[in-house]
Amino acid sequence: MEIRKKEKESTVGLLYRFNLKMRQSGILREAKKRRFYHRPVNRRRKRVAAIYRVAKKKETEKAKKMGEV
């Protein structure tokens, strides 16, 4: 990414434009995501986690209906 200083532009204005472009491009977000290695989750673990989430959601909905939450 390249940002050039415009004529009669202050350094603060240049920094603002640079930060804006960085946020819009998503480069910084991607760099932060890649900073640490995350082991890929296997299929079985994903499935177990999904089943657990669904069960918890049903449990909270039931508790809401019963007036416990």
N, C-alpha and C positions, 0 to 999 in steps of 0.2 A: 504494500500500500504506500502511496506517495502523496504527500500534501505539500504544496508549495505556498510560501508566504505571498499574499496578495499585496499590491501596492498600498501603502498607508494602513496596513493591518497591524494591530498590536500583537504582541507575543501571546497575550491572554486569549485573544480572538483565534489565533492560530491553534493554540492548545485545545480550545473549545471545539473547533472544527475537526481536529484530529480525533479527539475523544468521541465525538458524535459518529464519525465514519467508522471507528473501531467498533462501537456498539452496534451499529447497523450491519456491519459485515459479519459479525459473529465470530471473528478470529479469536478474540480473547476468551470467549466462552468455550470454544473448541480446545484451545490450549489448556485451559483449566481442567477440562474434562480428561484430557490425555496426560495430565501431570502424573497421575498415579495409575498403575496397572490394576485392572479389575479382572479377576479370573472369570471366564465365561461360566454361567450357571447351567448345569446340565438339565436335560428335559424333565427328569423325574422330580428334581427339586423345584423347578418352575411349576409343575403340575400340583405338587403338594402345597406350595405357597398359594396358588390360585384357589384350591379347595378350602384352605384355611381362611382366606379372605372372604369367600362366599359364605362360609359358615358363620364367621364373625358378623358379617353384614346382616344375615338373617336373625342372628341372636340379638343385635342391637335394635333391629326393627320390631322384633317381638317385645323387647323390653319397653320400647316407646309406646306400643299399643297397650301394654299392661299398665303403663303409667309409672314405671320404675325409674325411667330416665327423664 
